[in-house]
Amino acid sequence: SKSDAVTLILQNEIIEEAGNEFALFGTGNRRCMSFKVDFILRRRHDVLGLIIDTIFSQPDIVVIAAELDERFMPPLVFCVCKDQVLPEIRSENEDIEFLGKGNDRCSTTLRVLTDSQDVQSILLSGAHLNAIKDLEAHLQHFKITDQYRSQKIRRSNDWSKKDLKLEPGLHVIRAFTMQLSLDLSQDKHHDAVAHSIRFALDFIESVAALKLSAQARARAKKLRDEFFAPIQKEISNQQAKAVQERAEQRKQQEREELKSNPQKLAKWEEKQKEKQERKQLKQGRVILK
């Protein structure tokens, strides 16, 4: 049950990953392929670090993250966030930036972005809306998306601003994820983490229970195709460029190795020229002798 999943997570051993970073792992929810709670705290173990964190008002942060089994989940991009973190959310999450439409509020400090206004009206009501309002003082953002990618991909007109090295097979690295972040700077936060875990699991169950119409699914697919088409085009261009660069490197290496034998180098150069001419003929180009 959902309550059993919450109890199991809270009873797991907390793992120290660094002097001020701790992790809590959870299992037992069939929707979740993984479930982790990260505690990123001020460096209280380090006097200098604590002074720096205090000067820069570094808060205690808790991040609840899950990878979901998309077999149980409908396509959805949904985000609730504080006004002050909205620019960062848009900048760091292309799925939110390009698929998360609307600018509604669910409270005085929280905005809602989603790819489906119909789904928003279903999910953001009743107990879920009350839970978000209860967490408002601490909640920085909550997002659930079927379009998460492990490496940020920039849109076509932004690629020139940052040379992003692509991982092999990046175009298929995608996951259905949930993430919720809390700022525990406020004094009254004792139950915030437990309430957030329960809210996150309840929300996941509600998303899984959604029954989208054929029309809604078709619209979701169209939006995702439009979102990913320019990204895939740019990935293909980058991959083709990488192949060409590797080929040029091999040719340069072969040329260097043959420099000591002018006759072999001349034959190799002639062979390369013939290859280039055949390639140009295939592309329909006119070769001027």
C-alpha positions in Angstrom: 0.0 0.0 0.0 1.0 3.6 -0.2 1.4 4.0 3.5 3.5 0.8 3.7 5.8 2.4 1.0 6.2 5.5 3.1 7.0 3.5 6.3 9.5 1.4 4.4 11.3 4.5 3.1 11.5 6.2 6.5 12.8 3.1 8.2 15.7 2.5 5.7 19.2 3.2 6.9 20.4 6.8 6.2 23.7 6.6 4.3 26.3 9.3 4.7 27.7 10.3 1.3 29.7 13.2 2.5 30.1 15.2 5.7 27.0 17.2 5.0 25.2 15.0 2.5 23.0 12.0 3.4 20.8 9.7 1.4 17.7 7.6 2.1 16.7 4.9 -0.4 13.3 3.4 -0.7 11.7 0.4 -2.2 8.2 -1.2 -2.2 6.2 1.0 -4.6 5.5 -0.8 -7.9 5.3 2.5 -9.7 8.9 3.5 -8.7 12.0 1.9 -10.3 14.0 3.9 -7.8 13.3 6.2 -5.0 15.8 8.4 -3.1 15.8 11.2 -0.6 18.9 13.4 -0.6 19.7 15.6 2.4 22.1 18.4 1.5 22.9 20.3 4.7 25.0 23.2 5.8 28.6 22.1 6.5 28.2 22.0 10.3 31.1 19.6 10.6 33.4 22.1 9.0 33.8 25.5 10.8 35.1 27.3 7.7 32.5 25.7 5.5 29.8 26.6 8.0 30.9 30.2 8.1 30.9 30.4 4.3 27.4 28.7 4.1 26.1 31.1 6.7 27.5 34.2 4.9 25.9 33.0 1.6 22.7 31.9 3.3 23.1 28.3 2.1 19.9 26.5 3.2 19.4 22.9 4.2 18.0 21.2 1.1 16.1 18.0 0.7 15.5 16.5 -2.7 13.1 13.6 -3.2 13.6 11.9 -6.6 12.1 8.9 -8.2 12.4 7.1 -11.6 9.0 5.8 -12.6 7.9 2.9 -14.6 6.3 4.5 -17.7 4.3 1.3 -18.3 2.0 2.5 -15.5 2.1 6.2 -16.3 0.4 8.4 -19.0 2.5 11.0 -20.8 2.7 14.1 -18.6 4.8 17.2 -17.9 3.8 18.9 -14.7 5.6 21.4 -12.5 4.8 23.5 -9.4 7.5 25.9 -8.4 8.2 29.1 -6.4 8.3 32.3 -8.4 12.0 32.9 -7.6 13.2 29.5 -9.0 11.0 29.6 -12.1 13.7 31.1 -14.4 16.2 28.4 -13.2 13.6 25.7 -13.7 12.9 26.9 -17.3 16.6 27.2 -18.0 17.6 23.8 -16.7 14.6 21.8 -17.8 13.9 21.9 -21.5 10.8 19.7 -21.1 9.3 22.3 -18.7 10.4 25.2 -20.9 8.9 23.9 -24.2 6.1 21.7 -23.0 5.0 23.3 -19.7 2.5 25.9 -20.8 0.3 28.2 -18.7 1.1 30.5 -15.9 -1.5 29.7 -13.3 -1.0 30.0 -9.6 -2.0 27.4 -7.0 -1.1 29.7 -4.1 0.4 33.2 -3.5 4.0 32.0 -4.2 3.6 28.9 -6.4 3.1 28.7 -10.1 1.9 25.8 -12.2 3.3 24.7 -15.6 1.9 21.7 -17.5 1.4 20.3 -21.0 -2.3 19.6 -20.2 -4.7 22.0 -18.6 -7.3 19.2 -18.4 -4.9 17.0 -16.4 -4.0 20.0 -14.2 -7.6 20.5 -13.1 -7.8 16.8 -12.1 -4.5 16.5 -10.3 -4.3 19.9 -8.7 -7.4 19.8 -6.5 -8.6 18.3 -3.3 -6.1 16.6 -1.1 -3.2 17.3 -3.5 -3.8 21.0 -3.6 -4.1 21.1 0.2 -0.9 19.1 0.6 1.0 21.6 -1.7 -0.4 24.5 0.3 0.7 22.9 3.5 4.2 22.6 2.1 4.3 26.0 0.5 6.7 27.5 3.1 9.3 24.8 2.2 8.5 23.7 -1.3 10.9 25.0 -4.0 9.7 22.9 -6.9 7.8 19.7 -7.6 7.9 18.2 -11.1 6.9 15.0 -12.8 7.8 14.4 -16.4 8.0 11.7 -19.0 10.6 13.7 -21.0 13.5 13.8 -18.6 17.0 13.3 -20.1 20.2 12.6 -18.3 22.1 15.2 -20.2 20.9 18.6 -21.0 20.2 19.2 -24.7 20.0 22.7 -26.0 17.6 23.8 -28.8 19.0 24.5 -32.2 19.5 28.2 -31.8 21.3 27.8 -28.5 23.9 25.2 -29.6 26.4 27.8 -30.7 26.4 29.2 -27.1 27.8 26.1 -25.6 29.6 23.2 -27.2 27.8 20.3 -25.7 29.6 16.9 -26.0 27.0 14.3 -26.8 26.9 10.9 -25.1 26.5 7.9 -27.5 22.9 7.1 -28.0 21.7 10.3 -26.2 18.6 10.5 -28.4 17.2 7.4 -26.6 18.3 8.3 -23.0 15.0 9.3 -21.6 13.2 8.6 -18.3 9.9 9.2 -16.5 10.9 11.0 -13.3 9.6 12.8 -10.3 11.5 15.4 -8.3 10.6 17.5 -5.3 12.9 19.9 -3.5 12.4 21.5 -0.1 14.2 24.4 1.6 14.3 23.7 5.4 15.5 27.1 6.4 12.2 27.7 8.1 12.0 26.7 11.8 8.8 24.7 11.5 9.9 22.0 9.2 9.9 18.9 11.4 7.2 17.0 9.5 7.9 18.6 6.0 10.0 15.7 4.7 7.6 12.9 5.8 4.7 14.9 4.4 6.5 15.5 1.2 7.2 11.8 0.7 3.6 10.9 1.4 2.4 13.6 -1.0 4.8 12.5 -3.7 3.7 8.8 -3.5 0.0 9.8 -3.5 0.5 12.1 -6.5 2.3 9.3 -8.4 -0.7 7.0 -7.7 -3.1 9.7 -9.0 -1.1 10.1 -12.2 -1.0 6.4 -12.7 -4.8 6.3 -12.3 -5.3 8.9 -15.0 -7.2 7.7 -18.1 -6.4 9.8 -21.0 -8.7 9.9 -24.0 -7.5 8.9 -27.5 -7.6 12.5 -28.4 -5.5 13.6 -25.4 -2.9 10.9 -26.1 -2.7 12.0 -29.7 -2.2 15.6 -28.7 0.5 14.5 -26.2 2.3 12.6 -28.9 2.1 15.5 -31.3 3.6 17.9 -28.7 6.4 15.5 -27.9 7.2 15.0 -31.6 7.4 18.7 -32.1 9.5 19.1 -29.0 12.0 16.5 -30.0 12.3 16.9 -33.8 14.8 19.8 -33.7 16.7 18.2 -30.9 17.1 14.9 -32.9 18.1 16.9 -36.0 20.8 18.6 -34.1 22.0 15.4 -32.5 22.2 13.8 -36.0 24.2 16.8 -37.2 26.6 16.6 -34.3 27.0 12.8 -34.8 27.7 13.3 -38.5 30.2 16.0 -37.7 31.9 13.7 -35.2 32.1 10.9 -37.8 33.7 13.3 -40.3 36.2 14.5 -37.7 37.3 11.0 -36.9 37.7 10.2 -40.6 39.8 13.3 -41.1 42.0 12.3 -38.1 42.5 8.8 -39.6 43.4 10.3 -42.9 45.9 12.7 -41.3 47.5 9.9 -39.4 47.8 7.8 -42.6 49.3 10.8 -44.4 51.9 11.3 -41.6 52.9 7.6 -41.7 53.4 7.8 -45.5 55.5 10.9 -45.6 58.7 8.9 -45.4 57.7 7.1 -48.7 56.9 9.7 -51.4 55.7 7.1 -53.9 53.3 5.5 -51.6 52.1 8.9 -50.4 51.4 10.0 -54.0 49.4 6.8 -54.7 47.5 7.4 -51.4 46.7 11.0 -52.3 45.5 9.9 -55.8 43.3 7.3 -54.2 41.8 9.9 -51.8 41.1 12.2 -54.7 39.2 9.5 -56.6 37.2 8.8 -53.5 36.3 12.4 -53.2 35.3 12.7 -56.8 33.0 9.6 -56.6 31.4 11.1 -53.5 30.8 14.4 -55.3 29.3 12.6 -58.3 26.8 10.7 -56.0 25.8 14.1 -54.5 25.2 15.4 -58.0 28.0 18.0 -57.9 29.9 19.0 -61.1 33.6 18.4 -60.9 35.8 20.9 -62.7 39.1 19.5 -63.9 
